[in-house]
Amino acid sequence: MYNASTDRLAAAMGALHQLRSLVWLSHHIHPCPEVVDALENGCPLLGAVSLPSKHSLSTTSCNTPMSNVHTIRLSYHVLTDIPLAYLPSLRHLDITLTQSCSGLDTLLRQVPQLQSLSFCDRTYQPQDELFRDLASAIARLSCLTTLGLKGTSYNDWGSSANIHLRFALLCEALRHCPQLRRFYCDFQITAERLPAFLDVTATLKDLDVFHLELDEQTLDAPLLRDLQRCLPAGLSVLSVSTLGAFTARNAFRELHNHFRNLSFLNVHADEYIERFGHEDSDVLEDAMIEDAMIDGAKRLQLLGCNSRFYDVQYLLYGDARVAALLPWTMALRHMEDSGCEGWNWLIQQSML
């Protein structure tokens, strides 16, 4: 029965001659070799492929070049499993590694045309080689405008010298990529390293989407002013996460006045020190925090607060202000969910 169902599915997929994008959400039915063969041979216009962790789009299974595929979002055990020889038009690479990250430099040398790289390390192994390969290869990726690095926050692994080396290599990589427009990295920046990191960030003059992951720093007014100093005023998406506390209740009006094109603001803090004068009431406190974050907003359309996302509504009467509505309940997986590619890219990096 399973084989018969697989055959029917493969036949159906192979008949989708106009298919341009495939997002496979099922974790019960896996894209087996027959399905991959059908995609290779029957879908000549296919450009973007996103498959679950178990799939057959690999070096050992591919038989036919997928000449139009420019985007893949896939999980692999090791980098040599990626069938680059069958993906000559690849420009957007979003991968998760589960066994080893060795060989990133060699891989990236084969795709000098790469425009975006999102890399998630789930190997739980030391990452010195990963950061060294990234710093070595990124200077050759002259077209790269989008960089997402996930699974890099293992700061407690190795000696302080190892952690300092990874930080230095991350800064070196950014210096070699001044054309970046989107940047996400969950490497936790300590208070001691923050000034140096912000100085490097200030060289990225074209940034449009930016995420900062802090160790235990307080998210306060001075920190927000530092971000205003180092980030382009035309930034449209800003995200900050900290293991520390949120005390910036009265600082967001200044932030919105500086970043006048900001359409999405996302903040995560492990602790909220200010109780805004109210008793213990999570709903009321959350509402007050959200109101503080949108105070003075000009063009803000989406607000993220501790993994909850809200549409922002501008009132047409009374004082000019904005109000957060009910949070989104949907699980965001691809661009159409939010209506904005930049928003959804940031959400995918931070949540998936």
N, C-alpha and C positions, 0 to 999 in steps of 0.2 A: 504493500500500500504506500509506504514511504517513497519507494523508488518511482512508482507510478506518479505520485504527486510531484516529485522532483522533475520528472520528465515533462509533465504538463506545465509546470512553472517555467522551466527552461524554454519550452516552446513559446509560451506567452511572452517572456522577456525578449526572445529573439525576434518577435514580430513587431516590437516597438521601434520602428525604424526612425521615428522622429524624436526619440527620447534624447533629451539634452542634459538632464540632471537626475541622479538617483540617490535618494536618502533611504536607507534600509533600516527601519526601526524595530523590526521583530527580532527577539532573542530566542524564539522557539524554532523558527525556520531559518537555517543558515544558508548564505549564498555559497552553495557547493560548486565544485569544478564545472559541472554541467551548466549552471547558471552563468558563471564567469565566461565560459566559452560562448554562450548565447549573447552576452553583452559585447564580447570582443568581435563577434562575427555578424551580429544582427542589428547593432546600434551604432552606426558609423558617426552619428552626430553627438554621441555622448561626450559631455565636457566635464562634468563634476560627479564624483562618486564618493559616497559616505556609507560605510558598511560597519556592522557590529564587530566585536572583538574576534569572533570566530568566522573566518572567511577564507577564500581560496585565491584571492588576487595577490599572488606572490611569485617570486622568481621561479619556483619549481612548478607552478601550475599554469602560468601564462604561455600561450602558444602564438598569439597574434598581436601585433602592435595595436595599441589603442591610440591612434594618431591624433585624435581631437581632445583627449582627456587632458585638461589643464589643472584640475583640482582634485586632490584625494584627501580624505579624512579617514585614516585607517589605523589599526593597531597591529604591531608586529612584535615577534620575540626579539629579533636582532635586525640591524640596519641592512644587512645583506639580503634579507627577505624581500625588500622593496624592489619591484621589477622595473627599475629605471630604464632598462634597454627597451622596454615595451611602452614607455611613456615619453616619447620624444618632445611633446609639447607641454610638459609639466611646468607650471609656474607657481602653483599654490600647494604647499606641502604641510599637512597637519597630521602628525603621527604621534602615537603612544608606544613606548618601548617597555617590554615587560621582563626581559632577561638580561640584556646588555646594551649599553649605549656606545660601545667601542666602535670606532670607525666613522664618526660624524664628519671629520675633516675630509676623508676619502669620498664619502657620499656627496657632500656639498660641492666638491670639485667637479662632479659630473653634471651639475645643474646650475651653471653660471647665470642662466636666465631667470632664476627663482625670484619671485616678487614678494612672496610671503612665506614665512616659516613659523609654524607653531609646533612646539616640541614638548611632550609630556614624559617625564622619566618616572616610571613605576618599577624600576629595577631594585630600588633600595640598596644601591651600591655606592661606594665613594665616587665623587663626581669631579675630581681634579681633571681627568682626561676629557670629560665632556666640556668643561669650561675652556680648557686649553685648545681643543679642536674648534670650538666656536670662535674664539679669538683669532685663531689662525685662518679660518676659512672665510669669515664674514667680510674681510676686506676685498675679496674677489667677487662678492655678490653685489655688483654695482646697481642692480635693479631692485634690490631688497628694500621694501618700504614698510613691511609689517613683520614684527618679531614678537612671538609669545613663548615664554619659557615657564613651564609648570613642573612641579615636583622638585624644585631646586632649593627648598627651604629646610634642608637637613643640616642646619648650622651646628647641631650638636654632634655631628659625625666627624671624627678626626680631630687633630689638634687645632689650636687657634691659628697656627701657621698655615694649615690647610685651608681654613676658612678665609683667612686674609688673602691667600693666593687666589681662591675662587672669586673673591670680590674684585681683586686687581684685574683678573682676566675678564670679568664682566665689564668693568669700566673700559678696558682696552678694546673690547668688541664694540662697545657703543661709540668710542672715538673713531673707529674705522667705518662707521655707518651713519654719517651725518644726514643722509637722505630719509631716515626713518620717519614715518608718519603715524604709525601705531606701535606702541610698546607696552608689553605686559610681562612682568617677571615676579614670581613669588619668593625670590631670595629675600630674606628678611634683613633689612638695612638697620644696623644698630645706630644709636645716637652718635657714637664716635665716628662712624663712617658716613653719616648722612651729609655733612657739608661737602665732602669730596664727591659723593654720588650726585648731588644736586649740581655741582659745578660741571660734571660731565654731561648731565642732562641738559644743561643750558646751551650746549653746543648743538643740540638737535632742534634746529630752527623751524623745521617743518612739522613738528609734532601736532597731531590732531586728536589722538586718543592716547591717554597715559594712565598707567596704574603704578602706584607706589605701595610697597609692602614694608611695613615698619615692624621692628622687634617689640619693644615695650615702651616706645615713646608716647607721650601724651599728645593727642590730637587737639592742639590749642591754636590760639590766634597767631603766635609767632611762627608756627609751622605752616599755616595757611599763607602767611605773608612770604615765607621762603619759597613756596610753590609759585606764588605770583611773580617773584623775582626771576625764577629760572625757567618757567614755562612760557611758550608763546601766548600772547594775549588772545590770539584767534582760536585757541583750543576749544574743541566742541564736546569732548568727553573726558571727565576727570574722575579717577577712582583712587581712594586711599583706604588702606586696611591697617589696623594696628592691634597688637596684643595688649596695648595699654588702654588708657582712658580717653573719653571724649569730654573736653571742657571748652569747646569752641562755640558755645551757644550764640554769642553775640558777634561772631567774626564773619559770618557768611554774606552779609550785605556787602562788605568790602570785597569779598571774593567775587561775587556776581558782578559788581561794578567794574572789576578788572577784566574778568573773562566774559565779555559781552556776548560771545557766540556760544556759550556753554548750553548744550541741549540735554546733557545727561550727566548727573552728579551721583556718584556711588560712594558710600561711606560705610565701613564696618569697624566697630570698636568693641573690644571685649568687655568694657566697663563704662558706665555712665556715672561720673562722679556727681554732677549737678542734678539735683532732684527737682529743680524748678519750683520748689516751695510746696510740693504736693506730697500726700501720703503715698504709701506703696500701692500703686495702681499702674500695672504695666501698660495698659491701653492708653491711659491718659499721658504717661511719661513718653511713650513712643510718639504720640501725636504732637507733643510739645517739641520733641527733638526734630521731627520732620518739619514742623513749622519753622523752627530755627534754621534748618538747612536750606529752605527755599525763601527765606527772608531776603528781599531785594532782587530776586531773580528777574531777568528780562526776557530770556528766550528759553528757559528751562522747560523741557517737555517730559522728561523721565527722571524719577528720583529713586535711588536705591539706598535702603537703610537696613543693614544687617540681614542681607539676603532676601528682603522683601522689596518689591518694585511697584511704584505708583505712577500713574499718569498725573501730570500736573495741569491744573485748570486755572485759567486766568479769569477773575471775576470782572464783570462789566459795570458794576455799580459800587458805590462807596469808595473806600480807600483802594488804591491800586496795590493789590497783593495777590498771592497765589495760594492755592489750597490743595493739599494732597488728598486724593480720593482713596477708595478701597484698593488694597494691594492686588497685584496680578496673582492669579492662582494657577496659571498654565506653566508647564515645564518647557523652557525655551530650548530649542534644538537647532533651528536654522534661521536664516536671515528673515524670512517672511513673518516670523513670530513677533518681532518688534516693529517691523516696518522700516528699519534703518540698519544698514550693514555694519556701520561702526558701532552702534549700540550692541547689536547682537554678537559681534566679535568679542567685545569686552565681557559680556555676560557668559559666553561660552568659555572663555579663558578662566573666569573666576568661579564658575559653578560646575562645569561638566568635566 
